[in-house]
Amino acid sequence: MTKNVFFTFSAAVIGAGLFSLLHIPVAFLLGALTGVMIGSRLSRIPFYWPAAFRDAGMIIVGYSIGLSFTQDAVLLILQKLPFIFLITVCLILFSALSALLIAKLMGIDYATVLIGSIPGGLSQMILLAEEVKGIDITVVTFMQVARLTMIIFIVPVLVFGPWMDNASSTDFTASVPLWRDLFPDILLFSLVSFAGIILSKRLKLPTAYLLGPIIGTAVLVISGINGPQLPPSVLDFSQLLIGAHIGMMMKPEKLGNKIKTISLAALSGLLLMVCSALLGFWVIHAFDLSPATGLLSLAPGGMDQMAIIAHETGADLAIVTGYQLFRLFFIFFVVPPFLKWIFLKYKRMGSLSK
C-alpha cells in the first residue's frame, strides 16, 4: 500500500512541477490532477490516494477561507443573501432545463442526466443516485467529476487571462508569510478548526473537513483574533493533495458507452459553464466586483477548488465563498428532497398513464 501511495504522490509532484515550469495557473492543483490521471493509466502498479490526504488539503483551504470572514465581509454577504438565493435558483433551474434538452437529444434517462448536471454537491448527488431506482450511478459520477475537471482547467484560463482586469492581484502577493510567523497563534486556530470539524460531523454538514475549519476560523476572526497567513508552500501542498484526489476520481474506462457518455458530460458541463459565466458577469456589473470574484462566485465547481483559484488571483475570498457556500447548503438540504418528490410524482404519472 505504501508503494501505491508513493507512486501516486510521485506522479502528482511530477505533474505539479511540470505545470509550474510552464507557468500554468494553479499549477499544483492542475498539475497533480493531470499527473495522477495520466500516470494511473500508464503504470502497472495500481495508484492509491488515502481520503485522509484529501481531507488534510481541505483543512488547509478551509483555514485560509475562514481568515477572510471579517465582520465587514459577513455583513456584506448577509446584505446580498436574497440576490445569492435568486442566482442559485436560476443556476439550478438552468441545470434542470439543460438536462431535459440533453436527455432528449441523446436518448438517455432524464433522471440520470439531471442528477449528473446539478452543480456541486458531488457526494450528495451520488448518494441521491443510489437511492433512486433506475439511475446509472457510473454516468452520474463521471458527469459530476468531468464537469469539475473542466471547470478547474477552464476557469483559471478565464480569470488569469490578459483580458481580465483583476486589480487586486498585484497587491495580493505583496508580502509573503513566513513559517516563523505561524507560531504560536496557529495552535489556537488549529484546535478551533478541529473542533469545527467534529461539530460539523455531528451535525452531518456537507464537507466537514472544509466547513469545520471555515466556521472555527471565522468565529475567531469575527471575534477580533487575527490568524496568521499560511506560507505559499503550504497552500501549494494543499493544492497537490486535492488535485491528486480528483485525478484518482477520473475513471473513463469504467464507462459502458464511452463516446456517448463523454459527449454527454462535456455538453452538460459546457452549457452550465456558459450559464454561470453569464450570471457571473451580471453579478460583476450589479455589485461592482472584480471579474475574478464574479466568475468564481458563480462557477459550478467545488468550493475548495474555487477558493484555491480565488486565493491565487487575489479575488475577494469571502464573497466567492459566500456564494459557493450558500449553493452548497442549498444543494445539500433543499435539492435532494425536491428531486425525490419530482421523481416520485413522475413515476406515479407514468404508472397512471399505462
C-alpha positions as CSV (number, residue, x, y, z in Angstrom):
1,M,0.0,0.0,0.0
2,T,2.9,2.4,0.8
3,K,4.3,1.7,-2.7
4,N,1.0,2.6,-4.3
5,V,0.8,5.9,-2.4
6,F,4.4,6.7,-3.2
7,F,3.8,6.2,-7.0
8,T,0.7,8.4,-6.8
9,F,2.5,11.1,-4.9
10,S,5.4,11.0,-7.4
11,A,3.0,11.4,-10.3
12,A,1.3,14.3,-8.6
13,V,4.7,16.0,-7.8
14,I,5.9,15.5,-11.4
15,G,2.7,17.0,-12.8
16,A,2.8,19.9,-10.4
17,G,6.5,20.6,-11.2
18,L,6.0,20.5,-14.9
19,F,3.0,22.8,-14.8
20,S,5.0,25.2,-12.6
21,L,7.8,25.2,-15.1
22,L,5.3,26.0,-17.8
23,H,3.8,28.8,-15.7
24,I,0.3,27.4,-15.9
25,P,-2.1,29.0,-13.4
26,V,-2.9,27.0,-10.2
27,A,-0.1,24.6,-11.2
28,F,-0.1,22.4,-8.1
29,L,-3.8,21.7,-8.4
30,L,-4.0,21.2,-12.2
31,G,-0.6,19.5,-12.4
32,A,-1.2,17.0,-9.7
33,L,-4.6,16.2,-11.2
34,T,-3.1,15.7,-14.7
35,G,-0.1,13.7,-13.4
36,V,-2.2,11.3,-11.4
37,M,-4.9,10.9,-14.1
38,I,-2.3,10.0,-16.8
39,G,0.1,8.1,-14.5
40,S,-2.6,5.8,-13.1
41,R,-3.4,4.6,-16.6
42,L,0.3,4.1,-17.7
43,S,1.6,2.5,-14.5
44,R,1.3,-1.3,-13.9
45,I,1.2,-0.6,-10.2
46,P,-2.3,0.5,-9.0
47,F,-2.4,4.1,-7.7
48,Y,-3.8,4.8,-4.3
49,W,-4.6,8.1,-2.5
50,P,-6.0,7.9,1.0
51,A,-9.0,10.1,1.7
52,A,-7.1,11.5,4.7
53,F,-4.7,13.2,2.3
54,R,-7.6,14.9,0.6
55,D,-9.1,15.9,3.9
56,A,-5.8,17.4,5.0
57,G,-5.8,19.6,1.9
58,M,-9.3,20.7,2.6
59,I,-8.5,21.6,6.2
60,I,-5.7,23.9,4.9
61,V,-8.0,25.5,2.4
62,G,-10.8,25.8,4.9
63,Y,-8.5,27.7,7.3
64,S,-7.5,30.1,4.5
65,I,-11.1,30.8,3.7
66,G,-12.0,31.4,7.3
67,L,-9.4,34.1,7.6
68,S,-11.3,36.1,5.0
69,F,-14.5,36.2,7.0
70,T,-14.1,39.6,8.8
71,Q,-17.1,41.4,10.3
72,D,-17.4,43.6,7.2
73,A,-17.3,40.7,4.9
74,V,-20.0,38.8,6.8
75,L,-22.3,41.8,6.8
76,L,-21.7,42.3,3.1
77,I,-22.7,38.7,2.4
78,L,-25.8,38.9,4.5
79,Q,-26.9,42.0,2.6
80,K,-26.5,40.1,-0.7
81,L,-28.3,37.0,0.6
82,P,-31.6,37.5,-1.3
83,F,-29.7,38.0,-4.5
84,I,-27.5,35.0,-3.8
85,F,-30.6,32.9,-3.4
86,L,-32.0,34.2,-6.7
87,I,-28.8,33.4,-8.5
88,T,-28.6,29.9,-7.0
89,V,-32.2,29.1,-8.0
90,C,-31.5,30.4,-11.6
91,L,-28.5,28.1,-11.9
92,I,-30.4,25.0,-10.6
93,L,-33.3,25.7,-12.9
94,F,-31.0,26.1,-15.9
95,S,-29.4,22.7,-14.9
96,A,-32.8,21.1,-15.0
97,L,-33.8,22.6,-18.4
98,S,-30.4,21.8,-20.0
99,A,-30.6,18.2,-18.6
100,L,-34.0,17.8,-20.2
101,L,-32.7,19.0,-23.6
102,I,-29.6,16.8,-23.4
103,A,-31.7,13.7,-22.3
104,K,-33.9,14.1,-25.4
105,L,-31.1,14.7,-27.8
106,M,-29.0,11.7,-26.6
107,G,-31.9,9.4,-25.6
108,I,-30.7,9.0,-22.0
109,D,-32.8,8.7,-18.9
110,Y,-33.7,12.3,-17.7
111,A,-33.2,11.5,-14.0
112,T,-29.7,10.3,-14.6
113,V,-28.8,13.4,-16.7
114,L,-30.4,15.7,-14.1
115,I,-28.6,14.3,-11.1
116,G,-25.4,14.4,-13.1
117,S,-25.9,18.0,-14.1
118,I,-26.6,19.5,-10.7
119,P,-23.6,21.8,-10.0
120,G,-21.6,21.0,-6.9
121,G,-22.5,18.6,-4.1
122,L,-20.7,15.6,-5.8
123,S,-21.0,13.2,-2.8
124,Q,-24.6,14.3,-2.1
125,M,-25.7,13.7,-5.8
126,I,-24.0,10.3,-5.8
127,L,-25.9,9.3,-2.6
128,L,-29.1,10.5,-4.1
129,A,-28.4,8.5,-7.3
130,E,-28.1,5.4,-5.1
131,E,-31.5,6.0,-3.5
132,V,-33.4,6.5,-6.8
133,K,-34.1,3.3,-8.8
134,G,-33.1,3.2,-12.4
135,I,-30.2,5.8,-12.1
136,D,-26.9,5.0,-13.7
137,I,-24.5,5.8,-10.9
138,T,-21.4,5.4,-13.1
139,V,-22.7,8.0,-15.5
140,V,-23.7,10.4,-12.7
141,T,-20.3,10.1,-11.1
142,F,-18.5,10.7,-14.4
143,M,-20.6,13.7,-15.3
144,Q,-20.0,15.3,-11.9
145,V,-16.3,14.7,-12.0
146,A,-15.9,15.6,-15.6
147,R,-17.6,18.9,-15.1
148,L,-15.5,19.6,-12.1
149,T,-12.3,18.8,-14.1
150,M,-13.4,21.0,-17.0
151,I,-14.1,23.9,-14.6
152,I,-10.8,23.5,-12.8
153,F,-9.0,23.8,-16.2
154,I,-11.1,26.4,-17.9
155,V,-11.8,28.8,-15.1
156,P,-8.1,29.7,-14.4
157,V,-7.7,30.5,-18.1
158,L,-10.7,32.9,-17.8
159,V,-9.7,34.6,-14.6
160,F,-5.9,34.7,-15.3
161,G,-6.3,35.8,-18.9
162,P,-4.9,39.2,-20.1
163,W,-8.5,40.4,-20.8
164,M,-9.3,40.3,-17.1
165,D,-8.6,43.4,-15.1
166,N,-8.1,42.0,-11.6
167,A,-6.5,45.0,-10.0
168,S,-6.2,43.4,-6.5
169,S,-4.0,40.5,-7.7
170,T,-0.8,42.6,-7.6
171,D,-1.4,43.6,-4.0
172,F,-2.2,40.1,-3.0
173,T,1.3,38.9,-3.4
174,A,3.0,41.9,-1.9
175,S,4.0,40.2,1.3
176,V,4.9,36.6,1.7
177,P,4.0,34.9,5.0
178,L,6.9,33.1,6.7
179,W,6.9,29.8,8.7
180,R,8.1,31.6,11.9
181,D,5.1,33.9,11.8
182,L,2.7,30.9,12.3
183,F,3.5,30.3,15.9
184,P,2.1,30.4,18.5
185,D,-1.2,31.7,17.1
186,I,-1.7,28.8,14.7
187,L,-2.1,26.4,17.6
188,L,-5.3,28.1,18.8
189,F,-6.7,28.2,15.3
190,S,-5.8,24.5,14.8
191,L,-7.7,23.5,17.9
192,V,-10.7,25.5,17.0
193,S,-10.6,24.2,13.4
194,F,-10.6,20.6,14.6
195,A,-13.4,21.4,17.0
196,G,-15.3,22.8,14.0
197,I,-14.7,19.5,12.1
198,I,-16.1,17.5,15.0
199,L,-19.2,19.8,15.3
200,S,-19.8,19.6,11.5
201,K,-19.7,15.8,11.6
202,R,-22.1,15.6,14.4
203,L,-24.5,18.0,12.7
204,K,-24.0,15.9,9.5
205,L,-23.0,19.0,7.5
206,P,-21.5,18.6,4.0
207,T,-17.7,18.5,3.5
208,A,-17.0,18.7,7.2
209,Y,-13.2,18.9,6.7
210,L,-13.7,22.1,4.7
211,L,-16.6,23.6,6.5
212,G,-15.3,22.9,10.1
213,P,-12.1,25.0,9.7
214,I,-14.1,27.7,7.9
215,I,-16.5,28.0,10.8
216,G,-13.9,27.7,13.5
217,T,-11.5,30.2,12.0
218,A,-14.3,32.7,11.0
219,V,-15.6,32.7,14.6
220,L,-12.2,33.7,15.9
221,V,-11.6,36.3,13.2
222,I,-15.0,37.9,13.7
223,S,-14.4,38.0,17.5
224,G,-11.2,40.1,16.9
225,I,-8.5,37.4,16.9
226,N,-6.3,37.7,13.8
227,G,-4.9,34.4,12.5
228,P,-1.5,34.1,10.7
229,Q,-1.5,33.8,6.9
230,L,-0.1,30.5,5.6
231,P,3.2,30.4,3.6
232,P,2.8,29.8,-0.1
233,S,4.4,26.3,0.2
234,V,1.6,25.1,2.5
235,L,-1.1,26.4,0.1
236,D,0.7,24.7,-2.8
237,F,0.8,21.4,-0.9
238,S,-2.9,21.6,-0.2
239,Q,-3.5,22.0,-3.9
240,L,-1.4,18.9,-4.6
241,L,-3.3,16.9,-2.1
242,I,-6.7,17.9,-3.5
243,G,-5.6,17.7,-7.2
244,A,-4.3,14.1,-6.8
245,H,-7.7,13.1,-5.3
246,I,-9.6,14.5,-8.2
247,G,-7.2,12.8,-10.6
248,M,-7.9,9.4,-9.0
249,M,-11.7,10.0,-9.5
250,M,-11.4,10.2,-13.3
251,K,-12.0,6.6,-14.5
252,P,-13.5,6.7,-18.0
253,E,-12.5,3.0,-18.6
254,K,-15.5,2.0,-16.3
255,L,-18.0,3.7,-18.7
256,G,-20.1,1.5,-20.9
257,N,-20.7,3.7,-23.9
258,K,-17.6,6.0,-23.6
259,I,-18.1,8.3,-26.6
260,K,-21.7,8.9,-25.8
261,T,-21.1,9.5,-22.0
262,I,-18.1,11.7,-22.5
263,S,-20.0,13.8,-25.1
264,L,-22.9,14.0,-22.6
265,A,-20.6,15.1,-19.8
266,A,-18.8,17.7,-22.0
267,L,-22.1,19.2,-23.3
268,S,-23.7,19.4,-19.9
269,G,-20.6,20.9,-18.3
270,L,-20.2,23.4,-21.2
271,L,-23.8,24.6,-21.0
272,L,-23.6,25.0,-17.3
273,M,-20.3,27.0,-17.5
274,V,-21.8,29.3,-20.1
275,C,-24.8,30.0,-17.9
276,S,-22.7,30.5,-14.8
277,A,-20.4,32.9,-16.7
278,L,-23.3,35.0,-17.9
279,L,-24.7,35.1,-14.3
280,G,-21.2,36.0,-13.2
281,F,-21.0,39.0,-15.5
282,W,-24.4,40.1,-14.2
283,V,-23.1,39.9,-10.6
284,I,-19.9,41.8,-11.6
285,H,-21.9,44.7,-13.0
286,A,-24.6,44.7,-10.4
287,F,-22.2,44.9,-7.4
288,D,-19.1,46.3,-9.0
289,L,-17.0,43.2,-8.3
290,S,-13.7,42.2,-9.9
291,P,-14.1,39.8,-12.9
292,A,-12.3,37.0,-10.9
293,T,-14.6,37.5,-7.9
294,G,-17.8,37.4,-10.0
295,L,-16.8,34.4,-12.2
296,L,-15.5,32.3,-9.3
297,S,-18.6,33.1,-7.1
298,L,-20.8,31.6,-9.8
299,A,-18.5,28.9,-11.2
300,P,-20.3,25.5,-10.8
301,G,-17.3,23.7,-9.2
302,G,-16.2,22.6,-5.8
303,M,-15.9,25.3,-3.1
304,D,-12.4,24.2,-2.2
305,Q,-11.1,24.4,-5.8
306,M,-12.8,27.8,-6.4
307,A,-11.3,29.1,-3.2
308,I,-7.8,28.0,-4.3
309,I,-8.2,29.8,-7.6
310,A,-9.6,32.9,-5.8
311,H,-6.6,32.8,-3.5
312,E,-4.2,32.7,-6.4
313,T,-5.8,35.5,-8.4
314,G,-6.5,37.8,-5.4
315,A,-10.3,37.7,-5.7
316,D,-12.5,38.5,-2.8
317,L,-12.3,35.2,-1.0
318,A,-15.2,36.0,1.4
319,I,-17.6,36.9,-1.4
320,V,-16.6,33.8,-3.5
321,T,-17.0,31.5,-0.5
322,G,-20.3,33.2,0.5
323,Y,-21.9,32.3,-2.9
324,Q,-20.3,28.9,-3.1
325,L,-21.2,28.0,0.5
326,F,-24.9,29.1,0.1
327,R,-25.2,26.9,-3.1
328,L,-23.6,24.0,-1.3
329,F,-26.1,24.2,1.6
330,F,-29.0,24.7,-0.9
331,I,-28.0,21.7,-2.9
332,F,-27.4,19.6,0.2
333,F,-30.6,20.4,2.1
334,V,-33.1,21.6,-0.5
335,V,-32.4,20.0,-3.8
336,P,-32.4,16.2,-2.9
337,P,-35.8,16.2,-1.2
338,F,-37.2,18.2,-4.1
339,L,-35.8,15.9,-6.7
340,K,-37.1,12.8,-4.8
341,W,-40.6,14.4,-4.9
342,I,-40.3,15.1,-8.6
343,F,-39.1,11.6,-9.4
344,L,-41.9,10.1,-7.3
345,K,-44.5,12.2,-8.9
346,Y,-43.1,11.3,-12.4
347,K,-43.3,7.6,-11.7
348,R,-46.9,7.9,-10.4
349,M,-47.9,9.8,-13.5
350,G,-46.2,7.1,-15.7
351,S,-48.0,4.3,-13.9
352,L,-51.4,6.0,-14.3
353,S,-50.9,6.5,-18.0
354,K,-50.3,2.8,-18.6
